Amino acid sequence: MKNRNISSIGEFELIDIIKNQFTNSKDNKNIVVGIGDDSFCFKPGKKNICITKDMLIENVHFKKEWTNPQELGEKSIEVNLSDIAAMGNVNPKYVFIGLGLPPKTSEIFITNLYKGFKKACNKYKIIIAGGDTVRADKITISITITGTSREKVVKRSGANTDNLIGVTNTFGDAGAGVALLYKYGMKHKYNKNERFLIAKQNNPKAKLKEAWKISKHLTSLTDASDGLYISINLLTKDSGKGAEIYMDKIPISPNLKKVFKEDKKQLDFALFGAEDYELVFTVPISKAKILKKLLPQISYIGKINSSNNVKYFYNGKEQRIKYSGYKHF
């Protein structure tokens, strides 16, 4: 076997390698959703139990000069809850917080960080149940959240041919916000539209209630943490399907359009800008109107097919799309 380095493997192939090491987990009848989806779910009794973990690393996921510690604490909880929301009608229950801290981290920073953790947990009635603290070169925040559901959880792998591909709300705002921060930093005098985009980056909100409303009608579901392009690839790959995506149907906020006026730039942020944390899902055509009544902000941007390829169209013309988003390795 060739010994490749992790940068040549990439994040998602790495996950596949790990999954293949533990295929025996399929033999456990309690496991409902195994490794590789947004959360791991098992059913030891009458309820599904879902568990997810995510990490935020200083200078990878955040910069201290771009956000305050309370915002960072809130965001750490929200982005993990987004993975819980991606399983459908799941109620979050407990959170475990692991912190890696440089020795010179101030007490005030830690106190305010925990104010953020507490504020987000109180919002969703989650109990902070434990965690760990260790010394680290950079601030590292590791969150584990557990939740329960009496309903069937929604996997990424359930999309069917002719299902519509739907999304909640707009895309590209958070990616545009971080682009502004990289260009100008925090000392720049931003206008209200630019501040909106930066807030989308620093203060994301999990679409938990939205997932509760629509989950029973869905065939597959994920959240757009790594960008819309990646989310669509995950749904189609895990479902063994392909798709047609109509780029002119992708919802883009008026704020993004006012700050970045070129259509191509807007669509690049929408497809490849990460951390929007919107839901991306598939639904039978017969249920499409029902979902729109439940959540009017839903947009349908494409259709599942059996091709095993994802094709993108703009105003009816097929487009060549090359991934240009963030890569972890």
ROFI-775930 format. One record per residue (C-alpha): residue in one letter; x, y, z. Coordinates in steps of 0.001 Angstrom, whole numbers, plus 524288, in hexadecimal, padded with zeros to 5 digits. Layout:
N
AXYZ/...
This chain:
329
M800008000080000/K8052680D737FC58/N8072F815E98087A/R8009A822A480471/N800B182EC180CE0/I7F3E78344E811DA/S7F41E8401E808D2/S7F354837177FD0A/I7E87782F0680345/G7DF8183A318074D/E7D52F83ADA811E8/F7CA6B832B880BC6/E7D308827B9806B7/L7D8F38274581460/I7CB4382554819F0/D7C8F981A4C81022/I7D5A2813B58145C/I7D1618147982298/K7C3BD80F5281F4A/N7C9928039F81861/Q7D1578001482488/F7C4C17FE7482C33/T7BB6C7F7A8822E3/N7B8567EDC282DAA/S7B0327F87B83423/K7A5AC7F53282A0D/D7A3A07E8658314B/N79EF77EFA383D68/K790307F00F83C51/N78F4B7FBE184561/I796BA8049F83BDB/V78D7E80D07833BD/V7976F8163882D59/G7A5C78127F82D3E/I7B277819B582AD2/G7B2798242782040/D7A56382AFF821BF/D7A346837B882948/S7A0E58303B835FA/F7A2318225283AD1/C7950381CC183EFD/F791708105184613/K784EF80AF284C0C/P786D780342858A8/G7786D8049885C58/K76CB280C53857A8/K7746E818A48545A/N77F2B81B6984A9D/I78B368213A8510E/C7935F82A1484841/I7A13782E8C84B4E/T7A99683846843F8/K7B6F883E6884604/D7BD3984A4483FC3/M7C989852288422A/L7CD718605D8407A/I7DBE98637483FC4/E7E1C68710784139/N7E6AC8768B83446/V7DFD586B8582CF5/H7D18386DB783079/F7D29D87ACF8374F/K7DBCB885F283A91/K7DB4088C5A847F5/E7DC31899EE841F7/W7D0128977983992/T7C6B8892FC8441C/N7C4C28948F852AC/P7C538888CB85BE7/Q7B6A6888D885EE1/E7B36B8887185056/L7BD4087D6E84ED9/G7B6E3875AA859CB/E7A96C87738853C7/K7AE52873AC84646/S7B4EB8675A84B65/I7A7E58625785064/E79FEC866CB844A8/V7A8918603583A7C/N7A7BE8534C841CA/L7990D8549784307/S798B58563C83455/D79D578481C83328/I79273843F483C65/A788AB84B8E8340B/A78DD98444482823/M78801837A482D96/G77A1183CDA82DA6/N7712483DB28397E/V77B6083BC18441E/N77B1F8429285159/P788B38463085672/K78AC884285864A8/Y798CE8430B86998/V7A5978495B865A1/F7B38B845D18693C/I7BDD78506786756/G7CC4684DAA86539/L7D5B08592C86575/G7E3D2859FE8615E/L7E983866B686693/P7F6C386D6386597/P7FC1F8701187363/K7FB2387ED587194/T7EC9187EA986E6F/S7E612888AB87748/E7DBD78857E88180/I7D2F388FED87BA7/F7D3958895686E52/I7CFD087C2087428/T7C4EE8821187C66/N7BEF7888D5870A5/L7C0A987CAF86844/Y7B8808751D87221/K7AE6887FFC87257/G7ACC187D37863E5/F7ABD086E8B8662C/K7A19E870CD870B8/K7999487A7F868C1/A7986A8711685D51/C795838658086624/N78AF186D0886D67/K784C8870C686062/Y7830B8627585CC9/K7815385D5286AC8/I78DA58551B869F2/I79546850F3875FD/I7A4128527587660/A7A755844E787B90/G7B636844C087C06/G7C292845CB8740D/D7D1418471E8752D/T7DBD78518B874EA/V7E9C184FD187011/R7F5858580C86C74/A7F68B85B4285DF4/D7FE5486417854E7/K7F1CE869FC84F43/I7E41D86B5A854C6/T7DCE985ED685179/I7CE6E85CEF85422/S7C90184F268531F/I7BA5584D9D854D7/T7B2678411D8560E/I7A388841FA8561D/T799B78371D85857/G78B6283755854BC/T77F9A82E5985439/S7747F82BED84AD6/R768838233D84AA5/E767228256983C0D/K76EF281F698310B/V77B92826E882EE1/V77E5B82C268213F/K78AF58274C81B07/R792C482D1380FF0/S791018207B80850/G782548208E8059A/A781108290C7F970/N778DD823237EE7B/T77872825C27DFE6/D76FB2831747DCA2/N7702A836CE7EA8B/L771A5845827EB18/I77D9F84B5D7F1AA/G779C2855DF7FB4F/V780CF85F7180421/T77D298686480F49/N78025876D380DF1/T78BA187D2D806B0/F7996D878A2803AE/G7A6AE87F248030B/D7A50F8892580DE3/A7AE878830E817A2/G7B8D28809A80D3E/A7B7A588EAB808B1/G7B8CE89333816CE/V7C59588C1581913/A7CAC88912B80C0C/L7C85189F0A810E4/L7CF4689C1381DA9/Y7DB18896A48169A/K7DB8A8A29B80DD8/Y7D90A8AD77817BA/G7D9BE8A7EF82597/M7D17D8AD72830A8/K7D6858BB7C83076/H7CFE38BE7C82386/K7C3588C67E823BB/Y7B9678BD1481E03/N7AC238C0F7818AF/K79F9C8BA1F81D27/N79FC28B00E8122B/E7ADCE8AC6981501/R7AAC98AB6D8239A/F79F8D8A2428203B/L7A8EC8992F8190F/I7B2EC8997082413/A7A8348967382DF3/K7A46D88A96825E3/Q7B26D885CE82773/N7B3E9888D8835EF/N7A60A885F883A91/P7A08E87A4183333/K793CC8741C83790/A7907C865B3836BD/K78412862C482F21/L77ED2859E3839C0/K770A885E83839D9/E7704B85E7182B02/A774C38503B82B0A/W76A3784CAB834EB/K75FB48527D82C22/I7633384BB381F67/S76AD183F55822C4/K75F9E8358F82182/H75DEF8392A81326/L76C548380980F42/T773AC82CE5808CA/S7815F831F280BD8/L7875183D2181385/T79426843BE816F1/D798CD8513281B33/A7A14585A5581335/S7ACF285B8381C3F/D7B6F48598581165/G7AF64860B3806C8/L7A3F985D9B7FDD4/Y7AC79856E67F38D/I7B1CA84D417FD8E/S7A44984AF180375/I79E8A847507F63C/N7A9FD83E367F388/L7A80D8377B800B1/L79973835507FEA3/T79B098300C7F0D3/K7A6E5827997F3EA/D7A10D8218E80028/S7943A81F1E7F90A/G79AC98196E7ECF1/K7944A823AE7E460/G7974182F7F7DBE1/A790FB83CD47DA9C/E78E36848B47D246/I7906D8559E7D95C/Y78A92862427D441/M793FB86CC77D8B3/D78A92877E37D5CC/K78167871DA7DFF5/I78B5C8724A7EB0E/P7867C87C917F4CC/I78FEE887CF7F725/S78D69892A1800F2/P78B7E8A0DA7FCD4/N796CE8A42A80602/L7A04889B6C7FEB5/K79BA28A0C77F1A7/K79DFE8AEC47F621/V7ABC28AC127FB29/F7B05D8A3107F039/K7A97B8A73F7E3CB/E7AEB689D2C7DA1C/D7A5E68915C7D802/K7B1928882A7D749/K7B6F888D017E446/Q7A9C188B6A7EAC0/L7A86387D867E5AC/D7B64B87A147E9A9/F7B32F87E1B7F79B/A7A62F876D67F70A/L7AC4986A237F225/F7B98586A167F8CC/G7B8768735780469/A7B72286B21810AE/E7B02A86CE081DB4/D7A2A2870C881912/Y79CE2865938213E/E790888654581930/L7896D8586F816D0/V78B098517D809C2/F7812F846B680743/T7798D83E9B7FD8D/V76AD183D177FD1E/P760F98364E7F43B/I75A9883FB07EAA3/S74D6B83C797F0C5/K751EF842567FDBE/A7584D84E9E7F83F/K74C9E8579D7FA6F/I74A8B8527380831/L7586E8562B80BD1/K756EE863C780616/K74B09865F380EAA/L7528F8616481AA1/L75EA98697781723/P75C158740F80CF0/Q76AA38774580C1C/I76D9686A14805CA/S772EA86A417F7DC/Y773B985ECD7EE71/I7807685F377E704/G781408524A7DFE0/K77CDB844767DDA3/I7825E837037E0BB/N784DA82D9C7D574/S78B208203C7D3B3/S7973A824D67CC57/N7A1368245D7D78D/N7A5DF831BF7D2D3/V7A2A083F6E7D759/K7A0BD849497CC71/Y79F14857E77CE2B/F796E0860AC7C564/Y795AA86F697C494/N78A62874F77BCAA/G788E4867B77B638/K797368664A7B22F/E79FFB85C0E7B869/Q7AB7E861DC7BFD7/R7B8E485C777C2DF/I7BA7985D0F7D18A/K7C77A85B1B7D852/Y7C80985AD77E728/S7CEE3866E47EC85/G7CB15866777FAD2/Y7D2A4863F580746/K7DA058573180910/H7DDA7852798169B/F7E9DE84B57811E2/
